[in-house]
Amino acid sequence: MNLMEILLALAFLLVAILYSSVGHAGGTGYLTSMALLGFSPESMKPTAIVLNIVVGAIGLFRFASAGHIKLRNVLPFAIASIPAVYFATKMHFTAPSYALVLGILIMIGAIGMFAQAERADTLDARAAVNKMPMLAAIFAGGCIGLFSAMTGTGGAVILTPLILLAGWMPTREAFGTSVVIVWLNSLLAFWMLEAPTYPSQLPYWAIIVAIGALIGTQLGIRVLSTRTLRWMVGAVMVIGAARLLLLG
């Protein structure tokens, strides 16, 4: 392995740990890492999708095993976001200007996430007795799927903070809900790839991100406090916003 491949493998490991700890799969982080290290553009998207599927599957299993995934939480977002991603991708509907606007909104949301981190336990206690509005969740799911397809950003960077800032679910249930949506959207994206190009190192990177996902999910489910986890969600949002601002 040359220096670039070693650096990329290390970046993938760190991305997988950070993102999986908060119920994400790391697509934005993988794409950013590959772009910074001069990776081949034609294989960036397929590589990120495959790594997303690996990390998302581990996250789904771990959060479900811990009791943080509930059908009533997932269903409203899934029934709207998945069709939205499919049709937006089929139409090749992209809009860089939306990436700029969405990046600014996510950055503002990250500030809100940092601001409320100190009250995470109190907010979780309130969210545990709240009832999520189904129509609002379905509408949000459609918007998330649309923006995800237009900007190439994983829906979790929008979905997780939306759930937490709205107080619809406690922190770890929000993570569990997000990882299901990310995994389903990644499977759909993989199915819709046209003549993808994969690097020969992909099997090794898949193993590396799987290790990262095992570490990250353990941190997110068992080790870290909800205060720290909300800080980490904010950090992931800043990374996602920075990529969108560059796209815009």
LUMMARKOL-872757 format. One line per 5 residues: number of its first residue (from 1); for each residue x, y, z of C-alpha. Coordinates in steps of 0.2 Angstrom, whole numbers. Each point is the difference from the previous one (the first is absolute). Layout:
# LUMMARKOL-872757
NUM> X:Y:Z; ...
***
This chain:
# LUMMARKOL-872757
1> 0:0:0; 6:17:-4; -1:16:11; -17:6:-8; -8:-17:3
6> 6:-1:18; -7:18:3; -16:-5:-8; -2:-16:10; 3:10:16
11> -12:14:-5; -14:-14:-4; 3:-8:17; -2:17:9; -15:5:-10
16> -9:-17:3; 3:2:19; -6:18:1; -15:-2:-12; -6:-18:6
21> 0:6:18; -14:12:-4; -10:-11:-11; 7:5:-17; 10:-10:-13
26> 14:13:-5; -4:3:-18; 4:19:1; 16:-4:9; 6:-13:-12
31> -3:11:-15; 9:15:9; 15:-11:4; 1:-7:-18; -1:17:-7
36> 13:7:11; 12:-14:-4; -2:1:-19; -10:-16:-2; -7:-5:-17
41> -17:10:-3; -9:-14:-9; 2:-12:14; -3:12:15; -19:-2:0
46> -1:-19:-2; 14:-2:13; -10:11:13; -16:-9:-3; 8:-17:3
51> 8:6:16; -17:8:5; -8:-17:-2; 13:-9:11; 0:13:14
56> -19:2:-1; -3:-18:1; 10:-2:16; -8:16:7; -17:-7:-3
61> 4:-16:8; 8:8:15; -13:13:3; -14:-12:-2; 7:-12:12
66> 1:13:13; -18:4:-3; 2:17:-8; -9:-3:-16; -19:0:0
71> -11:-2:-16; -11:14:5; 15:12:-1; 7:-7:-16; -15:-2:-11
76> -6:18:-3; 17:5:-5; 3:-16:-11; -16:1:-10; 4:18:-6
81> 19:1:-1; 3:-16:-10; -12:4:-14; 6:18:0; 18:-6:-2
86> -5:-12:-14; -9:13:-11; 12:14:3; 15:-11:-5; -10:-7:-15
91> -3:18:-6; 19:4:3; -7:15:9; 15:9:7; 1:18:6
96> 16:7:7; -9:16:6; -10:-11:12; 16:-7:7; 6:17:5
101> -17:4:8; -1:-17:9; 18:2:6; -4:16:8; -15:-7:8
106> 9:-15:7; 14:11:7; -13:10:9; -8:-17:6; 18:-5:6
111> 1:16:11; -17:-5:7; 6:-17:4; 15:6:9; -11:12:10
116> -12:-13:6; 13:-13:4; 2:5:18; -19:-4:3; 1:-17:-9
121> -7:-10:14; -14:12:4; -5:0:-19; 1:-19:-1; -12:-1:14
126> -12:11:-8; 1:-8:-17; -3:-17:8; -18:5:3; -3:10:-15
131> -10:-7:-15; 8:3:-17; -12:8:-12; -2:-12:-14; -5:12:-14
136> 15:11:4; 12:-14:0; -6:-7:-17; 2:18:-7; 17:1:8
141> 5:-17:-7; -5:6:-18; 10:16:1; 15:-9:8; 0:-13:-15
146> -2:13:-13; 15:11:7; 10:-16:3; -2:-5:-18; 4:18:-7
151> 15:3:11; 8:-17:1; 0:1:19; -7:-14:11; -17:4:8
156> 6:-3:18; 9:16:1; -17:9:-2; -11:-13:8; 9:-3:17
161> 1:19:4; -18:3:-5; -6:-14:11; 10:6:15; -3:19:-2
166> -19:-4:-2; 0:-11:15; -8:-14:-8; 11:-14:7; 14:-2:13
171> 17:0:-7; 4:-18:-2; -17:-4:-8; 3:15:-12; 17:-9:-5
176> -9:-17:-2; -13:8:-11; 13:9:-11; 11:-16:-3; -15:-9:-7
181> -4:14:-12; 18:1:-5; 2:-18:-3; -16:-1:-10; 5:15:-11
186> 18:-7:-2; -7:-17:-7; -11:10:-12; 14:10:-6; 11:-16:-2
191> -14:-8:-10; -1:16:-11; 18:1:-4; 4:0:-19; 16:-10:-4
196> 9:5:16; 19:-1:1; 7:-7:16; 19:2:6; 9:-17:4
201> 2:6:18; -18:0:4; -1:-17:9; 13:6:12; -8:17:3
206> -17:-9:3; 9:-10:14; 8:16:7; -17:9:1; -8:-15:7
211> 12:0:14; -3:19:2; -19:-3:1; 2:-13:13; 10:12:11
216> -11:15:-4; -17:-9:3; 7:-6:17; 5:18:4; -17:7:-5
221> -11:-14:9; 10:-4:15; 14:12:4; -3:19:-4; -12:11:9
226> -15:8:-10; 9:17:3; 15:-6:-9; -10:-9:-14; -9:16:-4
231> 17:9:-1; 5:-13:-12; -16:2:-10; 5:18:-2; 17:-4:-6
236> -7:-12:-13; -12:14:-6; 15:12:-1; 9:-12:-12; -16:-3:-10
241> -3:19:-1; 18:4:-6; -2:-13:-14; -16:8:-5; 7:17:0
246> 14:-5:-11; -12:-8:-12; -11:15:0
***
